[in-house]
Amino acid sequence: MNFSKLGSSLILGSFVALSFLPLANQPANASLNCEKVERFGSKREGKVLNGLNEIFKGRRYKLRAGRKLKIREVKSAKFQKCKLNFITAATLQRVRKNGQGTAQVVADVYSIDRKKKEICYRNAKIVNVKLSRTGGNMEAAVKRNANKKSLPDQACISLKK
């Protein structure tokens, strides 16, 4: 067996295989032009709000025994490149007194389908919670539990309405 020939083939094959590694680390939305996503979403803010409210409005997410986070409505939505940032009016429902306030959600836009008229996102996470009748520790627990257990982290927003 000619090892010198095998060695050069092995080196060339390794080089070709390794040249694809940078592509594997690209973000999921690498094929999207994030500036166009921001412009597209911003022009359709009313329809995005309607679509987000179809997904979230009135939903209750169980956090722990006796505690649920109810989304009353999505109040605002803003696109920042390929990120969708929206603010919800929320109620922390519990056995004693309920807390009222907001929850801020950030998600990655990974698809825009102009034919289906929808924007799809994933990796949705609550990044900030402000609730009355709760302390910082309770707000942190709400955020942690909602992200871990119940918040839908991916969906497609219909822009048809």
C-alpha positions in Angstrom: 0.0 0.0 0.0 1.3 3.4 -0.9 1.1 5.5 2.3 2.4 8.7 0.7 -0.6 8.7 -1.7 -2.9 7.9 1.2 -1.4 10.6 3.4 -2.0 13.3 0.8 -5.6 12.1 0.2 -6.2 12.1 3.9 -4.8 15.6 4.3 -6.9 16.9 1.4 -10.0 15.1 2.7 -9.5 16.5 6.2 -9.0 20.0 4.8 -12.3 19.8 2.8 -14.2 18.4 5.8 -12.8 21.1 8.2 -13.6 23.8 5.7 -17.3 23.3 6.4 -17.1 23.7 10.2 -17.6 27.5 10.1 -20.9 26.9 8.3 -22.1 24.7 11.1 -21.7 27.5 13.6 -23.8 30.0 11.7 -27.0 31.2 13.4 -30.2 29.6 12.4 -31.3 32.8 10.6 -28.1 33.1 8.7 -30.0 32.9 5.4 -32.1 35.9 6.4 -31.1 39.5 5.8 -31.8 40.8 9.3 -32.2 44.4 8.1 -34.9 43.3 5.7 -36.6 41.3 8.5 -36.6 44.4 10.7 -38.1 46.5 7.9 -40.6 43.8 6.9 -41.8 43.3 10.5 -41.9 47.0 11.3 -44.1 47.8 8.3 -46.6 45.2 9.5 -46.6 46.0 13.2 -50.4 46.0 13.6 -50.7 42.6 11.9 -47.8 41.2 14.0 -49.6 42.4 17.2 -52.9 40.7 16.0 -51.0 37.5 15.2 -49.2 37.5 18.6 -52.5 38.1 20.4 -54.0 35.1 18.6 -51.1 33.0 20.1 -50.9 34.5 23.6 -54.0 36.5 24.6 -55.9 34.9 27.4 -53.5 32.0 27.7 -52.6 30.7 31.2 -49.2 29.1 31.8 -48.9 26.9 34.9 -45.8 27.9 36.9 -46.1 26.0 40.2 -48.8 24.8 42.4 -51.3 27.5 42.9 -49.6 30.0 40.5 -50.3 30.7 36.8 -49.1 33.4 34.5 -52.0 34.8 32.4 -51.2 36.9 29.4 -54.0 39.4 29.0 -52.7 40.8 25.7 -49.6 41.6 23.7 -49.2 45.4 24.0 -46.4 46.1 21.7 -44.0 44.4 19.3 -40.7 45.7 17.8 -38.2 44.1 15.5 -34.5 44.7 16.0 -32.7 43.0 13.2 -33.7 39.3 13.5 -35.0 39.6 17.0 -38.6 40.0 17.9 -39.2 41.9 21.1 -42.7 42.1 22.5 -44.3 43.3 25.7 -47.3 41.6 27.2 -49.8 42.7 29.9 -49.7 39.9 32.4 -51.3 38.7 35.6 -49.7 36.4 38.1 -52.7 34.4 39.4 -52.2 32.9 42.8 -54.2 31.7 45.8 -54.0 35.1 47.6 -53.6 38.3 45.8 -52.9 38.5 42.1 -50.0 40.6 40.7 -50.5 42.8 37.6 -47.8 44.0 35.3 -45.8 43.2 32.2 -43.6 40.4 30.8 -41.1 41.2 28.1 -40.4 38.4 25.6 -37.5 38.2 23.0 -37.4 35.6 20.2 -35.3 34.9 17.1 -37.0 35.3 13.8 -35.9 32.4 11.5 -38.4 32.5 8.7 -40.5 34.9 6.7 -43.0 33.3 4.2 -44.5 36.0 2.1 -46.8 33.5 0.3 -48.3 32.1 3.6 -48.1 35.6 5.1 -46.3 34.6 8.3 -43.3 35.3 10.4 -41.8 32.4 12.4 -39.8 32.7 15.5 -38.1 30.3 18.0 -36.1 30.5 21.2 -38.7 32.8 22.8 -37.7 33.7 26.4 -39.1 36.0 28.9 -36.3 38.4 29.7 -38.0 40.8 32.1 -41.0 40.6 34.4 -42.5 43.6 36.4 -45.5 42.7 38.6 -47.3 44.5 41.4 -47.5 42.8 44.8 -44.4 40.8 44.1 -40.8 41.2 45.0 -37.7 40.7 42.8 -37.3 37.1 43.9 -40.9 36.3 42.8 -40.4 38.0 39.5 -37.2 36.0 38.9 -39.1 32.8 39.8 -41.9 33.6 37.4 -39.4 34.3 34.6 -37.5 31.1 35.3 -40.5 28.8 35.6 -42.3 30.2 32.6 -39.2 29.8 30.4 -38.5 26.3 31.7 -42.0 24.8 31.8 -44.7 26.6 29.8 -43.9 29.4 27.5 -44.2 28.2 23.8 -40.7 28.9 22.6 -41.5 28.7 18.9 -44.5 29.6 16.7 -45.5 31.3 13.4 -47.3 34.6 13.4 -50.1 34.9 10.9 -50.1 38.3 9.1 -53.4 37.7 7.3 -55.6 39.8 9.6 
